[in-house]
């Protein structure tokens, strides 16, 4: 594993690369959580713009510290892991109000990917809602939450910074495990000690 200038990264660079993954994860998740739940959160434009700077900066810094093919793949895993951490922050953000809504319409859409090795078909249910006060107006989920005419209790943020979700939504295990896997892979690539190749002996 070599840097972009052809030199081999030292132990200090590998440790710094692994530390960067941890630091960037904490900073990006904290920034996203504050933007989505903080009482004095910035505008969405500022939140997205600065968040993008954090993700890109972390990826570039990782690539410079680790270098080589491990640096490239690790930086990609890091960027994906940080974006997943943002999705996790969205799922765990506070939704302080609950509305008892009626499903006025129910639409089902199945996305099919063609080709070998593509992911299986995914069905999304769009529930058009009639709620007190007019919000939330719809709720999307990968399962049917109620039939047409049925009722759903929906947790939502009055500030409309995060999307509504069912009141009984479980813990966000999927984004949590995905983020841990991606960030763990990036850390492992940064900490990996390359095998030295000895030249021919005289």
Rosetta constraint file for C-alpha pairs under 8 A:
AtomPair CA 1 CA 8 HARMONIC 6.27 0.50
AtomPair CA 1 CA 9 HARMONIC 7.31 0.50
AtomPair CA 1 CA 67 HARMONIC 6.84 0.50
AtomPair CA 1 CA 68 HARMONIC 5.14 0.50
AtomPair CA 1 CA 69 HARMONIC 6.84 0.50
AtomPair CA 1 CA 70 HARMONIC 6.76 0.50
AtomPair CA 1 CA 194 HARMONIC 5.86 0.50
AtomPair CA 2 CA 6 HARMONIC 5.50 0.50
AtomPair CA 2 CA 7 HARMONIC 5.29 0.50
AtomPair CA 2 CA 8 HARMONIC 4.24 0.50
AtomPair CA 2 CA 9 HARMONIC 6.06 0.50
AtomPair CA 2 CA 66 HARMONIC 7.83 0.50
AtomPair CA 2 CA 67 HARMONIC 5.53 0.50
AtomPair CA 2 CA 68 HARMONIC 4.72 0.50
AtomPair CA 3 CA 7 HARMONIC 5.21 0.50
AtomPair CA 3 CA 8 HARMONIC 5.83 0.50
AtomPair CA 3 CA 9 HARMONIC 6.24 0.50
AtomPair CA 3 CA 64 HARMONIC 7.09 0.50
AtomPair CA 3 CA 65 HARMONIC 7.76 0.50
AtomPair CA 3 CA 66 HARMONIC 6.77 0.50
AtomPair CA 3 CA 67 HARMONIC 3.93 0.50
AtomPair CA 3 CA 68 HARMONIC 5.21 0.50
AtomPair CA 4 CA 64 HARMONIC 7.59 0.50
AtomPair CA 4 CA 67 HARMONIC 5.85 0.50
AtomPair CA 4 CA 68 HARMONIC 6.27 0.50
AtomPair CA 9 CA 13 HARMONIC 5.90 0.50
AtomPair CA 9 CA 14 HARMONIC 6.86 0.50
AtomPair CA 9 CA 65 HARMONIC 7.33 0.50
AtomPair CA 9 CA 66 HARMONIC 6.36 0.50
AtomPair CA 9 CA 67 HARMONIC 7.06 0.50
AtomPair CA 10 CA 14 HARMONIC 6.51 0.50
AtomPair CA 11 CA 15 HARMONIC 6.16 0.50
AtomPair CA 11 CA 193 HARMONIC 7.84 0.50
AtomPair CA 12 CA 16 HARMONIC 6.02 0.50
AtomPair CA 13 CA 17 HARMONIC 6.02 0.50
AtomPair CA 13 CA 65 HARMONIC 5.24 0.50
AtomPair CA 13 CA 66 HARMONIC 6.35 0.50
AtomPair CA 14 CA 18 HARMONIC 6.31 0.50
AtomPair CA 14 CA 65 HARMONIC 6.80 0.50
AtomPair CA 14 CA 66 HARMONIC 5.90 0.50
AtomPair CA 14 CA 190 HARMONIC 5.20 0.50
AtomPair CA 14 CA 191 HARMONIC 5.16 0.50
AtomPair CA 14 CA 192 HARMONIC 7.46 0.50
AtomPair CA 14 CA 193 HARMONIC 7.98 0.50
AtomPair CA 15 CA 19 HARMONIC 6.11 0.50
AtomPair CA 15 CA 190 HARMONIC 7.20 0.50
AtomPair CA 15 CA 191 HARMONIC 6.13 0.50
AtomPair CA 16 CA 20 HARMONIC 5.98 0.50
AtomPair CA 16 CA 65 HARMONIC 7.03 0.50
AtomPair CA 17 CA 21 HARMONIC 6.57 0.50
AtomPair CA 17 CA 61 HARMONIC 7.96 0.50
AtomPair CA 17 CA 62 HARMONIC 5.52 0.50
AtomPair CA 17 CA 65 HARMONIC 5.66 0.50
AtomPair CA 17 CA 66 HARMONIC 6.08 0.50
AtomPair CA 17 CA 187 HARMONIC 7.43 0.50
AtomPair CA 17 CA 190 HARMONIC 5.39 0.50
AtomPair CA 17 CA 191 HARMONIC 7.38 0.50
AtomPair CA 18 CA 22 HARMONIC 6.80 0.50
AtomPair CA 18 CA 186 HARMONIC 7.70 0.50
AtomPair CA 18 CA 187 HARMONIC 4.85 0.50
AtomPair CA 18 CA 188 HARMONIC 7.54 0.50
AtomPair CA 18 CA 190 HARMONIC 5.31 0.50
AtomPair CA 18 CA 191 HARMONIC 5.98 0.50
AtomPair CA 19 CA 23 HARMONIC 6.15 0.50
AtomPair CA 20 CA 24 HARMONIC 5.82 0.50
AtomPair CA 20 CA 58 HARMONIC 7.26 0.50
AtomPair CA 20 CA 61 HARMONIC 7.96 0.50
AtomPair CA 20 CA 62 HARMONIC 6.90 0.50
AtomPair CA 21 CA 25 HARMONIC 6.07 0.50
AtomPair CA 21 CA 58 HARMONIC 7.76 0.50
AtomPair CA 21 CA 62 HARMONIC 7.80 0.50
AtomPair CA 21 CA 78 HARMONIC 6.87 0.50
AtomPair CA 21 CA 183 HARMONIC 6.86 0.50
AtomPair CA 21 CA 186 HARMONIC 7.17 0.50
AtomPair CA 21 CA 187 HARMONIC 6.24 0.50
AtomPair CA 22 CA 26 HARMONIC 6.37 0.50
AtomPair CA 23 CA 27 HARMONIC 6.16 0.50
AtomPair CA 24 CA 28 HARMONIC 5.88 0.50
AtomPair CA 24 CA 54 HARMONIC 7.64 0.50
AtomPair CA 24 CA 55 HARMONIC 7.84 0.50
AtomPair CA 24 CA 58 HARMONIC 6.36 0.50
AtomPair CA 24 CA 82 HARMONIC 7.72 0.50
AtomPair CA 25 CA 29 HARMONIC 5.97 0.50
AtomPair CA 25 CA 82 HARMONIC 6.10 0.50
AtomPair CA 25 CA 85 HARMONIC 7.30 0.50
AtomPair CA 25 CA 183 HARMONIC 7.97 0.50
AtomPair CA 26 CA 30 HARMONIC 5.89 0.50
AtomPair CA 27 CA 31 HARMONIC 5.99 0.50
AtomPair CA 28 CA 32 HARMONIC 6.10 0.50
AtomPair CA 28 CA 51 HARMONIC 6.84 0.50
AtomPair CA 28 CA 54 HARMONIC 6.85 0.50
AtomPair CA 28 CA 55 HARMONIC 7.50 0.50
AtomPair CA 28 CA 82 HARMONIC 6.70 0.50
AtomPair CA 28 CA 85 HARMONIC 7.46 0.50
AtomPair CA 28 CA 86 HARMONIC 7.18 0.50
AtomPair CA 29 CA 33 HARMONIC 5.98 0.50
AtomPair CA 29 CA 82 HARMONIC 7.57 0.50
AtomPair CA 29 CA 85 HARMONIC 5.72 0.50
AtomPair CA 29 CA 86 HARMONIC 5.89 0.50
AtomPair CA 29 CA 89 HARMONIC 6.32 0.50
AtomPair CA 30 CA 34 HARMONIC 6.08 0.50
AtomPair CA 31 CA 35 HARMONIC 6.12 0.50
AtomPair CA 31 CA 51 HARMONIC 7.38 0.50
AtomPair CA 32 CA 36 HARMONIC 6.11 0.50
AtomPair CA 32 CA 47 HARMONIC 7.56 0.50
AtomPair CA 32 CA 51 HARMONIC 7.52 0.50
AtomPair CA 32 CA 86 HARMONIC 5.80 0.50
AtomPair CA 32 CA 89 HARMONIC 6.12 0.50
AtomPair CA 32 CA 90 HARMONIC 7.65 0.50
AtomPair CA 33 CA 37 HARMONIC 5.86 0.50
AtomPair CA 33 CA 38 HARMONIC 7.36 0.50
AtomPair CA 33 CA 86 HARMONIC 7.81 0.50
AtomPair CA 33 CA 89 HARMONIC 5.24 0.50
AtomPair CA 33 CA 90 HARMONIC 7.20 0.50
AtomPair CA 33 CA 93 HARMONIC 6.54 0.50
AtomPair CA 34 CA 38 HARMONIC 4.54 0.50
AtomPair CA 34 CA 41 HARMONIC 6.29 0.50
AtomPair CA 35 CA 41 HARMONIC 4.79 0.50
AtomPair CA 35 CA 42 HARMONIC 6.28 0.50
AtomPair CA 35 CA 44 HARMONIC 7.83 0.50
AtomPair CA 35 CA 47 HARMONIC 6.27 0.50
AtomPair CA 36 CA 41 HARMONIC 7.15 0.50
AtomPair CA 36 CA 89 HARMONIC 7.73 0.50
AtomPair CA 36 CA 90 HARMONIC 6.86 0.50
AtomPair CA 36 CA 93 HARMONIC 6.28 0.50
AtomPair CA 36 CA 161 HARMONIC 5.81 0.50
AtomPair CA 36 CA 162 HARMONIC 6.56 0.50
AtomPair CA 37 CA 41 HARMONIC 7.31 0.50
AtomPair CA 37 CA 93 HARMONIC 5.79 0.50
AtomPair CA 37 CA 94 HARMONIC 6.03 0.50
AtomPair CA 37 CA 161 HARMONIC 7.94 0.50
AtomPair CA 42 CA 46 HARMONIC 6.15 0.50
AtomPair CA 42 CA 47 HARMONIC 6.13 0.50
AtomPair CA 43 CA 47 HARMONIC 6.13 0.50
AtomPair CA 44 CA 48 HARMONIC 5.99 0.50
AtomPair CA 45 CA 49 HARMONIC 5.95 0.50
AtomPair CA 46 CA 50 HARMONIC 5.92 0.50
AtomPair CA 47 CA 51 HARMONIC 5.92 0.50
AtomPair CA 48 CA 52 HARMONIC 6.05 0.50
AtomPair CA 49 CA 53 HARMONIC 6.43 0.50
AtomPair CA 50 CA 54 HARMONIC 6.30 0.50
AtomPair CA 51 CA 55 HARMONIC 6.33 0.50
AtomPair CA 52 CA 56 HARMONIC 6.10 0.50
AtomPair CA 53 CA 57 HARMONIC 5.78 0.50
AtomPair CA 54 CA 58 HARMONIC 6.01 0.50
AtomPair CA 55 CA 59 HARMONIC 6.30 0.50
AtomPair CA 55 CA 79 HARMONIC 6.02 0.50
AtomPair CA 55 CA 82 HARMONIC 6.72 0.50
AtomPair CA 55 CA 83 HARMONIC 7.86 0.50
AtomPair CA 56 CA 60 HARMONIC 6.20 0.50
AtomPair CA 56 CA 79 HARMONIC 7.39 0.50
AtomPair CA 57 CA 61 HARMONIC 6.02 0.50
AtomPair CA 58 CA 62 HARMONIC 6.04 0.50
AtomPair CA 58 CA 78 HARMONIC 7.88 0.50
AtomPair CA 58 CA 79 HARMONIC 7.73 0.50
AtomPair CA 59 CA 63 HARMONIC 6.20 0.50
AtomPair CA 59 CA 75 HARMONIC 4.87 0.50
AtomPair CA 59 CA 76 HARMONIC 7.25 0.50
AtomPair CA 59 CA 78 HARMONIC 6.59 0.50
AtomPair CA 59 CA 79 HARMONIC 6.18 0.50
AtomPair CA 60 CA 64 HARMONIC 6.28 0.50
AtomPair CA 60 CA 75 HARMONIC 7.35 0.50
AtomPair CA 61 CA 65 HARMONIC 6.22 0.50
AtomPair CA 62 CA 66 HARMONIC 5.98 0.50
AtomPair CA 62 CA 67 HARMONIC 7.86 0.50
AtomPair CA 62 CA 71 HARMONIC 6.65 0.50
AtomPair CA 62 CA 74 HARMONIC 7.64 0.50
AtomPair CA 62 CA 75 HARMONIC 5.98 0.50
AtomPair CA 63 CA 67 HARMONIC 5.21 0.50
AtomPair CA 63 CA 68 HARMONIC 7.89 0.50
AtomPair CA 63 CA 71 HARMONIC 4.66 0.50
AtomPair CA 63 CA 72 HARMONIC 6.08 0.50
AtomPair CA 63 CA 74 HARMONIC 7.66 0.50
AtomPair CA 63 CA 75 HARMONIC 5.96 0.50
AtomPair CA 64 CA 71 HARMONIC 7.52 0.50
AtomPair CA 65 CA 71 HARMONIC 7.68 0.50
AtomPair CA 66 CA 70 HARMONIC 6.97 0.50
AtomPair CA 66 CA 71 HARMONIC 4.85 0.50
AtomPair CA 66 CA 190 HARMONIC 5.84 0.50
AtomPair CA 67 CA 71 HARMONIC 4.43 0.50
AtomPair CA 67 CA 72 HARMONIC 7.10 0.50
AtomPair CA 68 CA 72 HARMONIC 6.58 0.50
AtomPair CA 69 CA 73 HARMONIC 6.22 0.50
AtomPair CA 70 CA 74 HARMONIC 5.67 0.50
AtomPair CA 70 CA 189 HARMONIC 5.84 0.50
AtomPair CA 70 CA 190 HARMONIC 7.27 0.50
AtomPair CA 71 CA 75 HARMONIC 5.85 0.50
AtomPair CA 71 CA 189 HARMONIC 7.44 0.50
AtomPair CA 71 CA 190 HARMONIC 7.19 0.50
AtomPair CA 72 CA 76 HARMONIC 6.38 0.50
AtomPair CA 73 CA 77 HARMONIC 6.26 0.50
AtomPair CA 73 CA 186 HARMONIC 7.75 0.50
AtomPair CA 74 CA 78 HARMONIC 6.01 0.50
AtomPair CA 74 CA 185 HARMONIC 7.15 0.50
AtomPair CA 74 CA 186 HARMONIC 4.44 0.50
AtomPair CA 74 CA 187 HARMONIC 7.56 0.50
AtomPair CA 74 CA 189 HARMONIC 5.94 0.50
AtomPair CA 74 CA 190 HARMONIC 7.02 0.50
AtomPair CA 75 CA 79 HARMONIC 6.15 0.50
AtomPair CA 75 CA 186 HARMONIC 6.92 0.50
AtomPair CA 76 CA 80 HARMONIC 6.24 0.50
AtomPair CA 77 CA 81 HARMONIC 5.91 0.50
AtomPair CA 77 CA 182 HARMONIC 5.35 0.50
AtomPair CA 77 CA 183 HARMONIC 6.53 0.50
AtomPair CA 77 CA 185 HARMONIC 6.91 0.50
AtomPair CA 77 CA 186 HARMONIC 5.54 0.50
AtomPair CA 78 CA 82 HARMONIC 6.10 0.50
AtomPair CA 78 CA 182 HARMONIC 6.61 0.50
AtomPair CA 78 CA 183 HARMONIC 5.65 0.50
AtomPair CA 78 CA 186 HARMONIC 5.62 0.50
AtomPair CA 79 CA 83 HARMONIC 6.28 0.50
AtomPair CA 80 CA 84 HARMONIC 6.16 0.50
AtomPair CA 80 CA 179 HARMONIC 7.94 0.50
AtomPair CA 80 CA 182 HARMONIC 6.90 0.50
AtomPair CA 81 CA 85 HARMONIC 6.15 0.50
AtomPair CA 81 CA 178 HARMONIC 7.46 0.50
AtomPair CA 81 CA 179 HARMONIC 4.82 0.50
AtomPair CA 81 CA 180 HARMONIC 7.42 0.50
AtomPair CA 81 CA 181 HARMONIC 7.89 0.50
AtomPair CA 81 CA 182 HARMONIC 4.97 0.50
AtomPair CA 81 CA 183 HARMONIC 5.28 0.50
AtomPair CA 82 CA 86 HARMONIC 6.41 0.50
AtomPair CA 82 CA 179 HARMONIC 7.24 0.50
AtomPair CA 82 CA 183 HARMONIC 7.73 0.50
AtomPair CA 83 CA 87 HARMONIC 6.49 0.50
AtomPair CA 84 CA 88 HARMONIC 6.18 0.50
AtomPair CA 84 CA 175 HARMONIC 6.12 0.50
AtomPair CA 84 CA 176 HARMONIC 7.89 0.50
AtomPair CA 84 CA 178 HARMONIC 7.14 0.50
AtomPair CA 84 CA 179 HARMONIC 5.41 0.50
AtomPair CA 85 CA 89 HARMONIC 6.20 0.50
AtomPair CA 85 CA 175 HARMONIC 7.28 0.50
AtomPair CA 85 CA 176 HARMONIC 7.43 0.50
AtomPair CA 85 CA 179 HARMONIC 5.88 0.50
AtomPair CA 86 CA 90 HARMONIC 6.33 0.50
AtomPair CA 87 CA 91 HARMONIC 6.37 0.50
AtomPair CA 87 CA 175 HARMONIC 6.85 0.50
AtomPair CA 88 CA 92 HARMONIC 6.23 0.50
AtomPair CA 88 CA 172 HARMONIC 6.99 0.50
AtomPair CA 88 CA 175 HARMONIC 5.57 0.50
AtomPair CA 88 CA 176 HARMONIC 6.32 0.50
AtomPair CA 89 CA 93 HARMONIC 5.87 0.50
AtomPair CA 90 CA 162 HARMONIC 6.27 0.50
AtomPair CA 91 CA 172 HARMONIC 6.46 0.50
AtomPair CA 92 CA 172 HARMONIC 7.44 0.50
AtomPair CA 93 CA 162 HARMONIC 7.34 0.50
AtomPair CA 94 CA 157 HARMONIC 6.94 0.50
AtomPair CA 95 CA 155 HARMONIC 5.65 0.50
AtomPair CA 95 CA 156 HARMONIC 4.59 0.50
AtomPair CA 95 CA 157 HARMONIC 4.38 0.50
AtomPair CA 95 CA 158 HARMONIC 7.70 0.50
AtomPair CA 95 CA 162 HARMONIC 7.88 0.50
AtomPair CA 95 CA 164 HARMONIC 7.52 0.50
AtomPair CA 96 CA 155 HARMONIC 7.01 0.50
AtomPair CA 96 CA 156 HARMONIC 6.38 0.50
AtomPair CA 96 CA 157 HARMONIC 5.73 0.50
AtomPair CA 96 CA 158 HARMONIC 7.32 0.50
AtomPair CA 97 CA 155 HARMONIC 5.68 0.50
AtomPair CA 97 CA 156 HARMONIC 5.44 0.50
AtomPair CA 97 CA 157 HARMONIC 6.26 0.50
AtomPair CA 97 CA 158 HARMONIC 6.78 0.50
AtomPair CA 98 CA 153 HARMONIC 6.47 0.50
AtomPair CA 98 CA 154 HARMONIC 5.39 0.50
AtomPair CA 98 CA 155 HARMONIC 4.36 0.50
AtomPair CA 98 CA 156 HARMONIC 6.17 0.50
AtomPair CA 98 CA 167 HARMONIC 7.13 0.50
AtomPair CA 99 CA 131 HARMONIC 6.55 0.50
AtomPair CA 99 CA 132 HARMONIC 6.98 0.50
AtomPair CA 99 CA 153 HARMONIC 5.60 0.50
AtomPair CA 99 CA 154 HARMONIC 5.23 0.50
AtomPair CA 99 CA 155 HARMONIC 6.55 0.50
AtomPair CA 99 CA 156 HARMONIC 7.77 0.50
AtomPair CA 100 CA 131 HARMONIC 6.53 0.50
AtomPair CA 100 CA 132 HARMONIC 7.55 0.50
AtomPair CA 100 CA 151 HARMONIC 6.80 0.50
AtomPair CA 100 CA 152 HARMONIC 5.94 0.50
AtomPair CA 100 CA 153 HARMONIC 4.55 0.50
AtomPair CA 100 CA 154 HARMONIC 6.45 0.50
AtomPair CA 101 CA 129 HARMONIC 6.07 0.50
AtomPair CA 101 CA 130 HARMONIC 5.53 0.50
AtomPair CA 101 CA 131 HARMONIC 4.46 0.50
AtomPair CA 101 CA 132 HARMONIC 7.20 0.50
AtomPair CA 101 CA 151 HARMONIC 5.48 0.50
AtomPair CA 101 CA 152 HARMONIC 5.28 0.50
AtomPair CA 101 CA 153 HARMONIC 6.10 0.50
AtomPair CA 101 CA 154 HARMONIC 7.07 0.50
AtomPair CA 102 CA 129 HARMONIC 5.61 0.50
AtomPair CA 102 CA 130 HARMONIC 5.15 0.50
AtomPair CA 102 CA 131 HARMONIC 6.56 0.50
AtomPair CA 102 CA 149 HARMONIC 6.01 0.50
AtomPair CA 102 CA 150 HARMONIC 5.70 0.50
AtomPair CA 102 CA 151 HARMONIC 4.47 0.50
AtomPair CA 102 CA 152 HARMONIC 6.35 0.50
AtomPair CA 103 CA 127 HARMONIC 6.09 0.50
AtomPair CA 103 CA 128 HARMONIC 5.78 0.50
AtomPair CA 103 CA 129 HARMONIC 4.74 0.50
AtomPair CA 103 CA 130 HARMONIC 6.38 0.50
AtomPair CA 103 CA 146 HARMONIC 7.15 0.50
AtomPair CA 103 CA 147 HARMONIC 7.00 0.50
AtomPair CA 103 CA 148 HARMONIC 5.19 0.50
AtomPair CA 103 CA 149 HARMONIC 5.14 0.50
AtomPair CA 103 CA 150 HARMONIC 5.53 0.50
AtomPair CA 103 CA 151 HARMONIC 6.07 0.50
AtomPair CA 103 CA 152 HARMONIC 7.29 0.50
AtomPair CA 104 CA 127 HARMONIC 7.63 0.50
AtomPair CA 104 CA 128 HARMONIC 5.67 0.50
AtomPair CA 104 CA 129 HARMONIC 5.58 0.50
AtomPair CA 104 CA 130 HARMONIC 6.23 0.50
AtomPair CA 104 CA 148 HARMONIC 5.83 0.50
AtomPair CA 104 CA 149 HARMONIC 5.82 0.50
AtomPair CA 105 CA 127 HARMONIC 6.06 0.50
AtomPair CA 105 CA 128 HARMONIC 4.91 0.50
AtomPair CA 105 CA 129 HARMONIC 7.15 0.50
AtomPair CA 105 CA 148 HARMONIC 5.72 0.50
AtomPair CA 105 CA 149 HARMONIC 7.84 0.50
AtomPair CA 106 CA 125 HARMONIC 7.00 0.50
AtomPair CA 106 CA 126 HARMONIC 5.87 0.50
AtomPair CA 106 CA 127 HARMONIC 4.84 0.50
AtomPair CA 106 CA 128 HARMONIC 6.17 0.50
AtomPair CA 106 CA 147 HARMONIC 7.19 0.50
AtomPair CA 106 CA 148 HARMONIC 5.92 0.50
AtomPair CA 107 CA 125 HARMONIC 5.78 0.50
AtomPair CA 107 CA 126 HARMONIC 5.06 0.50
AtomPair CA 107 CA 127 HARMONIC 6.56 0.50
AtomPair CA 108 CA 123 HARMONIC 6.88 0.50
AtomPair CA 108 CA 124 HARMONIC 5.93 0.50
AtomPair CA 108 CA 125 HARMONIC 4.67 0.50
AtomPair CA 108 CA 126 HARMONIC 6.31 0.50
AtomPair CA 109 CA 123 HARMONIC 5.56 0.50
AtomPair CA 109 CA 124 HARMONIC 5.35 0.50
AtomPair CA 109 CA 125 HARMONIC 6.51 0.50
AtomPair CA 110 CA 121 HARMONIC 6.47 0.50
AtomPair CA 110 CA 122 HARMONIC 5.48 0.50
AtomPair CA 110 CA 123 HARMONIC 4.14 0.50
AtomPair CA 110 CA 124 HARMONIC 6.30 0.50
AtomPair CA 111 CA 121 HARMONIC 5.55 0.50
AtomPair CA 111 CA 122 HARMONIC 5.28 0.50
AtomPair CA 111 CA 123 HARMONIC 6.32 0.50
AtomPair CA 112 CA 120 HARMONIC 7.09 0.50
AtomPair CA 112 CA 121 HARMONIC 4.59 0.50
AtomPair CA 112 CA 122 HARMONIC 6.80 0.50
AtomPair CA 113 CA 118 HARMONIC 5.88 0.50
AtomPair CA 113 CA 119 HARMONIC 6.54 0.50
AtomPair CA 113 CA 120 HARMONIC 7.04 0.50
AtomPair CA 113 CA 121 HARMONIC 6.54 0.50
AtomPair CA 114 CA 118 HARMONIC 6.53 0.50
AtomPair CA 122 CA 142 HARMONIC 7.67 0.50
AtomPair CA 123 CA 142 HARMONIC 5.96 0.50
AtomPair CA 123 CA 143 HARMONIC 7.74 0.50
AtomPair CA 124 CA 140 HARMONIC 6.70 0.50
AtomPair CA 124 CA 141 HARMONIC 5.76 0.50
AtomPair CA 124 CA 142 HARMONIC 4.67 0.50
AtomPair CA 124 CA 143 HARMONIC 6.90 0.50
AtomPair CA 125 CA 140 HARMONIC 5.59 0.50
AtomPair CA 125 CA 141 HARMONIC 5.39 0.50
AtomPair CA 125 CA 142 HARMONIC 5.91 0.50
AtomPair CA 125 CA 143 HARMONIC 6.16 0.50
AtomPair CA 125 CA 144 HARMONIC 5.87 0.50
AtomPair CA 126 CA 138 HARMONIC 6.90 0.50
AtomPair CA 126 CA 139 HARMONIC 5.90 0.50
AtomPair CA 126 CA 140 HARMONIC 4.51 0.50
AtomPair CA 126 CA 141 HARMONIC 6.74 0.50
AtomPair CA 127 CA 138 HARMONIC 5.43 0.50
AtomPair CA 127 CA 139 HARMONIC 5.08 0.50
AtomPair CA 127 CA 140 HARMONIC 6.09 0.50
AtomPair CA 128 CA 137 HARMONIC 6.12 0.50
AtomPair CA 128 CA 138 HARMONIC 4.41 0.50
AtomPair CA 128 CA 139 HARMONIC 6.63 0.50
AtomPair CA 129 CA 136 HARMONIC 6.92 0.50
AtomPair CA 129 CA 137 HARMONIC 4.97 0.50
AtomPair CA 129 CA 138 HARMONIC 5.04 0.50
AtomPair CA 129 CA 139 HARMONIC 7.28 0.50
AtomPair CA 130 CA 134 HARMONIC 6.54 0.50
AtomPair CA 130 CA 135 HARMONIC 7.83 0.50
AtomPair CA 130 CA 136 HARMONIC 7.90 0.50
AtomPair CA 130 CA 137 HARMONIC 6.45 0.50
AtomPair CA 131 CA 135 HARMONIC 5.80 0.50
AtomPair CA 131 CA 136 HARMONIC 6.46 0.50
AtomPair CA 131 CA 137 HARMONIC 6.98 0.50
AtomPair CA 136 CA 154 HARMONIC 7.90 0.50
AtomPair CA 136 CA 156 HARMONIC 7.37 0.50
AtomPair CA 136 CA 164 HARMONIC 6.95 0.50
AtomPair CA 139 CA 164 HARMONIC 6.84 0.50
AtomPair CA 139 CA 165 HARMONIC 6.86 0.50
AtomPair CA 141 CA 145 HARMONIC 7.66 0.50
AtomPair CA 145 CA 152 HARMONIC 7.20 0.50
AtomPair CA 146 CA 150 HARMONIC 5.35 0.50
AtomPair CA 146 CA 151 HARMONIC 6.51 0.50
AtomPair CA 146 CA 152 HARMONIC 6.72 0.50
AtomPair CA 152 CA 166 HARMONIC 7.16 0.50
AtomPair CA 153 CA 166 HARMONIC 6.12 0.50
AtomPair CA 153 CA 167 HARMONIC 5.65 0.50
AtomPair CA 154 CA 164 HARMONIC 6.61 0.50
AtomPair CA 154 CA 165 HARMONIC 5.75 0.50
AtomPair CA 154 CA 166 HARMONIC 4.58 0.50
AtomPair CA 154 CA 167 HARMONIC 5.09 0.50
AtomPair CA 155 CA 164 HARMONIC 5.75 0.50
AtomPair CA 155 CA 165 HARMONIC 5.55 0.50
AtomPair CA 155 CA 166 HARMONIC 5.80 0.50
AtomPair CA 155 CA 167 HARMONIC 4.90 0.50
AtomPair CA 156 CA 160 HARMONIC 7.43 0.50
AtomPair CA 156 CA 162 HARMONIC 7.58 0.50
AtomPair CA 156 CA 163 HARMONIC 6.93 0.50
AtomPair CA 156 CA 164 HARMONIC 4.45 0.50
AtomPair CA 156 CA 165 HARMONIC 6.66 0.50
AtomPair CA 157 CA 161 HARMONIC 6.62 0.50
AtomPair CA 157 CA 162 HARMONIC 6.37 0.50
AtomPair CA 157 CA 163 HARMONIC 7.59 0.50
AtomPair CA 157 CA 164 HARMONIC 6.95 0.50
AtomPair CA 165 CA 169 HARMONIC 6.81 0.50
AtomPair CA 172 CA 176 HARMONIC 6.35 0.50
AtomPair CA 173 CA 177 HARMONIC 5.98 0.50
AtomPair CA 174 CA 178 HARMONIC 6.09 0.50
AtomPair CA 175 CA 179 HARMONIC 5.90 0.50
AtomPair CA 176 CA 180 HARMONIC 6.22 0.50
AtomPair CA 177 CA 181 HARMONIC 6.10 0.50
AtomPair CA 178 CA 182 HARMONIC 6.18 0.50
AtomPair CA 179 CA 183 HARMONIC 5.97 0.50
AtomPair CA 180 CA 184 HARMONIC 5.68 0.50
AtomPair CA 181 CA 185 HARMONIC 6.09 0.50
AtomPair CA 182 CA 186 HARMONIC 6.33 0.50
AtomPair CA 183 CA 187 HARMONIC 6.14 0.50
AtomPair CA 184 CA 188 HARMONIC 6.12 0.50
AtomPair CA 185 CA 189 HARMONIC 6.26 0.50
AtomPair CA 186 CA 190 HARMONIC 6.33 0.50
AtomPair CA 187 CA 191 HARMONIC 6.17 0.50
AtomPair CA 188 CA 192 HARMONIC 5.94 0.50
